[in-house]
Every structure is written in structure tokens, then in C-alpha cells.
């Protein structure tokens, strides 16, 4: 590969100056026009029939323009399984489910009117634990599951609460266990967490009398919002415009379509008005996707030499009240169920179960944090049982070039051994330090892998316009929520066009003007959008050469472009400036040759397949990104407080398009992982979410974040743009198990759940003492 | 109609006289009346620091201060930090160190950092951690933020 000029350099972020001066425009910063403010009336019970809604007093309240209930608006919506309505219809399925929405001339009037709505419920038996919900005699939450429309790669069981049963069978599980010298069985539990982006969910809609719907949204995917609204409301796509601003953090909770459609009937009643909804922090905690809780059982067969011969993995997921998106997390965790390890015989059953808890949905890692918690804790248990070095057990079973995943997909372009080794070296693996009195030190390591969990037809596209002066506009449909997409994509465009990056403009999407992008999720944009941008650049460049060849009367193969001019490599005097070519290109006689240069690029994966419904075998991964986390902890046996002394994180980026931003992502993901490992757990009492603010739900702040040593490996991704692959979610995955492994190393206590709060750790130390172990 | 009070104050170096609704927060006043939208709401109850502005040089959560309390005081928002098109050192250091991702907490974060440096030009890591512990960043740019503040120190 020729030497790269822009890709691989740490240029400042494209959005840097806007973001440090307060001028970066988020959705709520935009003046849109005459406004009506919307507020939701939420259910006060988790599972109940709606007997009656009396909105008469709310409608009479001064300033109130409209009250909408589910009866008026029964349209259904969903990404993979269409099981949701915008407002509860006939029954509510979780505490806090919207049952009505009020629009008023001020936020205060709307809030006051919400309190005047009276809802009569008849409570139904509820399900708060998916292990109960999966039983045949459990109360049914979705009676009409059989009638729901679903993408045919999911397998719901009508008449039960199972929204998806993903099955995977690789090799011969019975023979695998027969070949083992030892069988190791453990149960694990991962609780719900919340994303808590600092910007909550917000949306605004406007209906124009000519039938055009304009939507402003914090959504991670404007194109999916458009697609789902089009289907749900039966409005053609060219009559729906979805506009993105900068997004104040996504982490998965703003994927799919969430709140945009809620306001459409009100907008239709008041054409020209902007109807806006802004979620409070409490609403954001309670009413948006949570990470699904996971109850899992692992059974592994292992030989004396440490080789794993068989894995049986049962996962029971708390899908919450609606699983339109969650069914795919359950599927992704299922087809990835060996984690970063090559295990020949696998039997996996992954169940998505409806409960009356908050809605489950995508979170950074998309099931991998939860599923690989079990894998990485199990690897530790195996090492302990065999008295082997946990690092060696990982390397022995770890994936290598040509290994197969649980789904039987062959993996390429990886160096998992090295991911493990760099973090091990950093924390001086194998050297046990002793703590001061009453304090115990330990070291732990965990590996990780993730591929984007996307449908095999998830596409990207790009348009590049070359301006009259040789500068360029890159138009794409990906969103900027902090990950640095605008910067990385500009660098790819700059590299491919050979135009300096400061001469390239790039903006966040507007579906009326920017081309299709599936979703900014799954750590896929650098790869997928990057590939389409590279193709668009190559298309533009091809046109430039073609036009220049005509203009200069020189064969294309003799031409070269240096970013400013196109010239003959045989005679540098034969040249044209990009300015001369970019506009309507004409000869000195005045005869026209070609109009403005517009490059286009499209991309859809060609290496993915559907999976066999019985065995789960096939190619679900676009690319696989590996990494590892290593930690050293000190545990205070008096208080149960864990202090993280060392935290090292590695990721194989293929090619770091912007090393500084890549490292920032690595740090950010590691901190989010650390925060979930030590602090975060959504608590419910009969479906009522108890911790709905930052005081009750703690996330990592600067004063409890240790220094992170980061390592970016670059094993090129053969088909990625300039060898790059996505890394946004991955650094989070290994942190919780690495910390638990280190705590286990320090205390000789196995923790099968997290967060490892002082209370939980202290209790375990006490229990161990009392049992005399 | 809600009762209003006339208040006199300085915002980003300019003297202003405005009517403020009794009961409205300073955050709401700054965004809706002064149209300075760099200040953000993240929680509305003083837990996240996204709405930090400088009041008489001290960082405050503007969601916890009433608009009428602005009377007779000096307000600095993120828009007032750069002078004549020149970025403040902290702003430049945040860019150089990639000390933000989504940018939503950034105005509050930078103003808290500015206030710290005004008070203590050479802060230790512990000083930084203490001064910024009320500013949450879910993107997890803390390590970069520490680096940026260190790089802006001594001036």
C-alpha cells in the first residue's frame, strides 16, 4: 500500500471549535418556529388493563391544545419485531409506559394538564423475572405475539412470553463432553444498566399542509426513523424528512426509532407548528431502552491440558415489556457465544423473554458485555480448577487466524494473543504484589471480541461533490454522537481524493439531502460508511481523470493528481488545475467536455449470510474486532472497597484512522466498562425503577477514574478502508470480568455477578469467613 | 401571567437590563432570554454539571440558581470565554488533547476548569479531580480532560 498522508494522523476533530465554544448545535438549541410542548402521562402500574382514560379536565386546562391517547393512535412500530405502539392501547406492560400525551403552549401548562388526566386500571398478574416468565404457566404479556410482523430470522413462541429463541448447534456436544476430563458448571447474572447520555432523548415534528412530515431527532439513525415512520404511518419516504443535529451521546439508546412518532397526530392537527418533546432525566432513565438483564448457565468440558472441548450456554434475557430491538441482541449473543475462543462443540440456547420491566434494548456492546462476562468468568474458573495460568488458558483456546466462531464462521485478520500479551505485560502479569495490612491485591485479565450485529443487507452510501475551487463536500447519513465519525470519515475521503482534509466539508445528516445510511450503531461506520466514502472518492477521482484526459489530450494512465493539479507523468508541463476540471470543463476553444464532478459510492456487505434456523451456523460477522483488558486491584477487607491500581486496555483497530481519537474511544469505553463493573445497576421493585437520577444511579466521575494504559494494535482488516475496522463498543466488554477476575485472584472468592459494590464484596468476604473456608 | 422583576447584570462583559420571570431558573433565562445555548441541561437537579456557568467567577449549576439572583452580578458563559476570535487556553487545550467526544458536557467542563485555574493556576491531579467531580462525562474523556487542564496550567 502506498504511504498514507491523512489516514493514521491525529488531526483535530472536525467539530472541535464548535464544541469548545458552545456553538455546536444540538436539537434543543435550534429555533424552529411556533412551538407546542408535549408531556407524557405515564402508567403507575406495571401490568394492567386500561379501563378508562378521562382527559376532560386536562383538555379544559388553559394553554392545552390537544390530548392524545392510544385509542386515537393505535399504529404499531418496531425495528425487528413490530410489537410496540406509541402510546399504550388497552393495556400497559411496564411502569411508566406512556398512556397519553398532552400538547400545550408552555411546558408548565402541559405538565399541569398531565396531572389532570385520570386513568383507571385493572391490574393483571405481572412477570418481573424472565426465569419465571419463560415458564408455561406464566402470565402472558403479549397475547397477540402470533400476529406481530417480524423479520424472519427471529423465532418467537406465540402463547408464551418468548419473543425469540435462538438456537446454535456446532459440532457434537455429547462427544465434546465425553472428550473432557472435567466438567465445570456455573451460573451468572448481569443486571440492567442505563446508558445515561448527558443529553436526554428529544424530538420535534412539524406537519406541513402539503403532507410533508419534518422530524428533528436525537436518533442515531435518521434513515431508520424515516423507514419505520413511513411503514407505521403509511407515508411515502419522500414525504418524511428527518434532520439530525449533533447528538449528546448515544451508546445505543438512541438507535432505532423511539419517540419521534409519538407527536405526529398532534402535528397533523396543528399544521406549521413544531411539536416538541424533551425527556427529563428521570424519563430518560425509565422510559428508554435499558440493557437487558441476563441470567445464564454455562457448562464447559475441558481436558487436563486446558483445552475446552465443549460449551453449553443457556441465556435467559429480560427483554422487558417490548422487544422490538432486543430480539436481535439475544440473537447476536447466541451466534457469538464462545466469545474470543475456538470451541469445537457448542450448544447454545438464547431466549428473549417478555417481562413487565422497562424495555430492553441496545447498549454499547450489544449483548457482548453480558454474554462475555460469563465466558471470561468461566475461563477463570477453568484456570482455577486446573491450577493453570489464566493467561495461558486464554491463549490456548483463543481464536487465531482461520479459527471458527460459534456460528462456524472462519475469522481472519486477528492477533488475539498479542491483545492479551500487551495488557499482561503492562500489569506485570505473574508477579503478585502483597497489599498493606487488611488489603489484598490481585491481577486479572479478560479478552473480548465483537462483530457489528447488523442485518446482512445493512447498507451505506456517500456522495462527494467537488466544488469549482477544488474543495469538496462529503455527504453521508451517519450521525455524530461523539465517536468522531465526522473526522475519521473526512480523513478517509481526504486520503482517497488526495485533497487536503481542511478542504473537505462534512456535516451531520438530513434525509432530504444526504444519502442512505442504515444506522450509526455496532461500531460499523468507519468500516461501512468509510468504504462507501472511499468508493465515492474513487468515483470522483475517476471522473476527474477521464475529463482531464479529454482536456489535456493525454491517455488517462499517464495522468496523476497531486491534490491541486492533474498532470502528465511523462510531461509535467501538460497539466490542468483541479479548479479547471471541477467546474464545467471546457477546452480552450470553448467546447464543453463535462459538467461538475459528483462522486457516488454505495456499500453492502458481501461476506455475510443468514443463519441456519436449527444450528445457527453461517456468517453473521462483517468483521471481528478483538481486544483485552488487564487490571490490578487492591481490596480493603474491612470495607469491601476495590481500588483499581492498574488498568490496561488493548484493541486491534486494524488501522487507526485517527490514533488520538481511537485512543479517546478506547479510554471512554474502558471507563464505561469500569463504571458498570463497580457502580451501575438499575434496581426495580415490582417493575418500578428505583434509581432514576444521578444521585441514586452513580456513574464514573473524574475523581474515581484511574489512569488507563491503552494499546492500539493494527492487524489490517483486509476489506476495511485502509485496513480499518470499528472499535467503538469493544473496549467496554472486557472490563467487568477483568476486575472480577482480579478480585477473585486477590480474595479467592468467585463473583458471578456485578457491580462489585463495597457492600457486595464485604458480604462475600464475611460469608467466606463464616463458612470457615 | 407570571410575575417579572427587572434585573441588571453583566453577561460576558456586556451590561444588560432584562425582565426575569420569578421562579425561572438561571439556566432557562440564559437559554431562552439571552439566547446563549452553549449552556446545557443534563439533569435539571444539580447532579451532572452540564449547566455550569461562572457567576462572579465561581462555577455554579445554573439549574439550581434562580434567574432573579443574577441581579447585580457578573455572568460568564461558554460563549464569553473566547475573546476577539481567540480561544481561551483551556478551550485550545481541550482541542489539542481530544478532551471531549459528544461535546454536550464540554461547556460546563471547560468553565469548571477555567474557574479552577483562576483560583489555582497550577492544580495537582487531586485538585482537578475535586474541582471537576461534579461534571459528568459519559463519553469518558476524563483522562484527556486532566491532560488538557494540566497543559493549561501556570498561566
Interface residues (C-beta under 8 A of the other chain):
Chain A: X10 X12 X13 X15 X16 X17 X18 X19 X20 X21 X22 X23 X24 X25 X26 X28 X29 X195 X196 X197 X198 X199 X200 X246 X247 X248 X249 X250 X251 X280 X281 X481 X482 X483 X484 X660 X661 X663 X664 X665 X667 X668 X669 X670 X671 X672 X675 X693 X694 X695 X699 X700 X701 X702 X703 X705 X707 X708
Chain B: X36 X37 X38 X39 X40 X42 X43 X44 X45 X47 X48 X50 X77 X78 X79 X81 X82 X87 X91 X92 X94 X95 X96 X98 X100 X101 X102 X103 X104 X105 X106 X107 X110 X128 X129 X130 X132 X133 X134 X135 X136 X137 X138 X139 X140 X141 X142 X143 X144 X145 X146
